[in-house]
Amino acid sequence: MEDAATVPCVYGTCYYALYLNGKMKKDDKILIHSGTGGVGQAAIYLALYKGCEVFTVSSIEKRHFIRKTFPSIPEDHIGNSRDTSFEEMIIQGTRDRGVDIVLNSLAEEKLQASVRCLAKGGRFLEIGKFDMVSNNPLEIFTFSKGISFYGILLDNVFSAEPENKAIIWNKIAEGLKNNAIKCRKVFEKHEIETAFRYMLESILGRYDRFFSIIIKVQEEDELDAPILAHPILLEHKCCIVIGGLGGFGLELIDWLVLRGARHLVLTSRTGI
């Protein structure tokens, strides 16, 4: 249950980005921004497990965290996220070749520098939204290297083709089984104060752990027999789905149609 509460969002994003779009494989060189964040750490775990050479960036204050959490990443593979100096790190670390994959969450001039870090035929995986919302331009000459650019949004995971969703969920199940996925620390409900102190210590860099935690509110009793529900919706009835144009809403609509719904009314704050 704890795995189900924490793994899908972060690791679903990483598998969707790195495997389905980035085509990550052994010995790839990969630049992962925000290496101390949830997605950043998950991506580093998966890349190292796959046998990739990982470069990452963080604030100067959090370099120690990365070195302690990922000791296999050399000191000269950890750059500064406050400026574009990481571009020089990539040039030197790859002998001017560039990296095969960039998992980016930086914006503006740092995004432009990240694109320049790609090798020929590289894949740029954008998980940030600032430049997309702002519709900021890219330096078009960078595409002369034959690079691919992908916008990675969690909504795309929910609305992906069924076969792609199956790949993601199978990858998550496989990662949990072979320990490629590292889960969050769990506290019991009577340990709330301890949990918040632990999180504070993590933020201050005193613990080598994730910056988010789980508080388990109640124990789930196992049932002797599974409850098998077979909902059937009547064709002549109308279903209203509020917020039906979002990722979850579209997934719910698909679920309703498969179970007999034929008349649907969708509402959205922004319209179609």
C-alpha positions in Angstrom: 0.0 0.0 0.0 2.9 2.4 0.8 4.4 1.7 -2.6 1.1 2.4 -4.3 0.9 5.8 -2.5 4.3 7.1 -3.6 5.7 5.2 -6.5 3.3 5.8 -9.5 3.6 9.6 -9.8 7.4 10.0 -9.6 8.5 6.7 -11.1 5.7 6.7 -13.7 7.0 10.1 -14.9 10.6 8.7 -15.0 9.7 5.5 -16.8 7.6 7.5 -19.3 10.4 9.9 -19.9 13.5 7.7 -19.8 12.2 4.5 -21.3 9.3 5.3 -23.6 10.7 8.6 -25.0 14.4 8.7 -24.1 15.0 5.1 -25.1 17.6 4.9 -22.3 20.1 2.0 -22.6 23.2 0.8 -21.0 26.3 3.1 -21.3 24.2 6.1 -22.2 25.5 9.4 -20.9 22.6 11.3 -19.2 22.3 14.7 -17.6 19.7 14.8 -14.8 18.7 18.2 -13.4 17.5 18.8 -9.8 19.1 15.6 -8.6 17.9 16.1 -5.0 14.2 16.4 -6.0 11.8 13.4 -6.1 11.9 13.0 -9.9 15.6 13.7 -10.0 16.5 11.1 -7.5 14.2 8.5 -9.0 15.7 9.2 -12.4 19.3 8.8 -11.0 18.4 5.5 -9.4 17.0 4.1 -12.6 19.8 5.4 -14.8 22.5 3.9 -12.5 20.6 0.7 -12.3 20.6 0.6 -16.1 24.3 1.1 -16.2 24.4 4.7 -17.5 27.0 7.4 -16.9 25.1 10.0 -14.8 25.8 13.8 -14.7 23.6 15.9 -12.4 23.3 19.4 -11.0 22.1 20.8 -7.7 22.7 23.8 -5.5 26.1 24.0 -3.8 24.4 23.4 -0.4 23.0 20.0 -1.6 26.1 18.6 -3.3 27.0 16.6 -0.1 23.5 15.0 -0.2 24.1 13.7 -3.8 27.6 12.5 -3.0 26.3 10.6 0.1 23.2 9.2 -1.6 24.9 8.3 -4.9 28.5 7.6 -4.1 29.1 6.1 -7.6 28.6 9.6 -9.2 32.1 11.3 -9.3 32.6 14.7 -7.9 33.3 16.2 -11.3 29.9 14.9 -12.6 28.0 17.1 -10.2 27.4 20.7 -11.4 25.9 23.9 -10.1 22.2 24.5 -10.9 22.4 28.2 -10.1 24.1 29.1 -13.4 25.1 27.6 -16.8 28.5 26.4 -15.7 27.3 22.8 -15.9 27.6 23.2 -19.7 31.4 23.3 -19.3 31.2 20.3 -17.0 29.5 18.3 -19.8 32.0 19.4 -22.4 34.9 18.3 -20.2 33.3 15.2 -18.9 32.3 13.9 -22.3 35.4 15.2 -24.2 33.2 17.6 -26.2 30.9 14.8 -27.3 27.8 15.7 -25.2 25.2 13.5 -23.5 22.7 11.2 -25.0 19.8 12.3 -22.8 18.9 15.4 -20.8 16.1 15.2 -18.2 15.5 18.9 -17.8 13.6 21.0 -15.3 15.5 24.3 -15.6 14.2 27.3 -17.5 15.3 30.1 -19.8 19.1 30.4 -20.4 19.7 27.2 -18.4 17.3 25.3 -20.7 19.2 26.6 -23.7 22.5 25.5 -22.1 21.0 22.1 -21.4 20.0 21.7 -25.1 23.6 22.5 -26.1 24.8 19.7 -23.9 23.2 17.1 -26.2 25.3 14.9 -28.4 24.3 14.2 -32.0 21.0 12.3 -32.0 20.4 13.1 -28.4 17.0 13.2 -26.6 15.8 16.2 -24.6 13.1 15.3 -22.0 11.4 18.5 -20.7 9.6 18.0 -17.4 9.5 21.7 -16.5 6.5 23.9 -17.5 7.8 27.4 -17.3 9.2 27.7 -20.9 6.2 25.8 -22.3 3.7 28.1 -20.7 5.7 31.1 -21.6 6.1 29.8 -25.2 9.9 30.6 -25.1 11.7 29.9 -28.3 14.5 27.4 -28.8 17.8 28.0 -30.7 16.8 26.3 -33.9 20.3 25.5 -35.0 20.6 23.0 -32.2 18.3 20.7 -34.2 20.9 20.4 -36.8 22.4 17.7 -34.6 19.4 15.5 -35.1 18.1 15.8 -31.6 14.6 14.9 -30.4 12.6 17.1 -28.0 9.9 15.6 -25.8 7.5 17.4 -23.4 7.0 15.1 -20.4 3.7 15.8 -18.5 2.0 13.4 -16.1 -1.3 13.9 -18.0 0.4 12.3 -21.0 1.0 9.2 -19.0 -2.7 8.8 -18.2 -3.7 9.5 -21.8 -1.0 7.4 -23.3 -1.8 4.5 -25.7 -2.9 1.4 -23.8 0.2 -0.5 -24.8 2.4 2.3 -23.5 0.5 2.4 -20.2 1.0 -1.3 -19.9 4.8 -0.9 -20.5 4.9 1.8 -17.7 3.0 -0.2 -15.1 5.0 -3.4 -16.0 8.3 -1.4 -15.6 7.1 -0.1 -12.2 6.2 -3.7 -11.1 9.6 -4.9 -12.3 11.4 -2.1 -10.6 9.8 -2.8 -7.3 10.6 -6.5 -7.6 14.3 -6.1 -8.5 14.8 -3.1 -6.1 15.6 -0.6 -8.9 12.9 1.6 -7.3 13.7 3.1 -3.9 10.6 3.8 -1.8 10.0 6.5 0.7 10.4 6.2 4.5 7.2 5.3 6.3 6.1 6.5 9.8 3.2 5.2 11.8 0.4 7.6 12.8 1.7 8.0 16.4 5.1 9.1 15.0 3.9 12.3 13.3 6.2 14.6 15.3 9.1 12.3 14.6 8.2 12.3 10.9 8.2 16.1 10.6 11.5 16.4 12.5 12.9 13.8 10.1 11.7 15.8 7.1 13.2 19.0 8.6 16.5 17.3 9.2 16.4 16.0 5.6 15.9 19.6 4.3 18.8 20.8 6.4 20.9 18.1 4.8 21.6 16.1 8.0 20.0 12.9 6.6 20.8 11.2 3.3 17.1 10.6 2.4 14.2 11.9 0.3 12.7 15.2 1.2 9.2 13.7 1.4 7.8 11.0 3.7 4.7 8.8 4.3 2.6 8.7 7.4 0.6 5.5 7.7 -2.8 6.4 9.2 -4.3 2.9 9.6 -3.5 -0.8 9.1 -5.3 -2.4 6.2 -6.8 -5.8 7.2 -6.5 -8.5 4.6 -9.7 -10.0 3.4 -10.4 -13.7 3.2 -12.0 -13.3 -0.2 -11.5 -10.6 -2.8 -14.4 -8.2 -3.5 -15.2 -8.4 -7.2 -17.2 -5.5 -8.4 -18.7 -5.4 -11.9 -20.3 -2.0 -12.4 -22.7 -1.8 -15.3 -24.0 1.6 -16.5 -27.3 2.0 -18.3 -27.1 3.3 -21.9 -30.1 5.7 -21.6 -28.7 7.4 -18.5 -26.4 10.5 -18.6 -23.1 10.8 -16.7 -21.7 14.3 -15.8 -18.0 14.4 -15.4 -16.7 17.6 -13.7 -13.2 18.4 -14.8 -13.5 15.8 -17.5 -10.9 17.3 -19.9 -7.9 16.6 -17.6 -5.7 13.5 -17.5 -7.7 11.8 -14.7 -11.1 12.9 -16.2 -10.3 11.4 -19.6 -9.2 8.2 -18.0 -12.4 8.1 -16.0 -14.5 8.7 -19.2 -12.7 5.8 -20.9 -13.5 3.6 -17.9 -17.2 4.6 -18.0 -17.6 3.9 -21.7 -16.1 0.5 -21.3 -18.8 -0.2 -18.8 -21.8 0.8 -20.8 -22.0 4.6 -20.6 -23.1 6.2 -23.8 -24.3 9.7 -22.9 -21.6 11.9 -21.2 -21.5 15.6 -20.3 -18.0 17.0 -19.7 -17.3 20.3 -17.9 -14.1 22.3 -17.6 -13.1 25.6 -16.1 -11.3 26.7 -19.2 -13.6 25.3 -21.9 -12.6 23.3 -24.9 
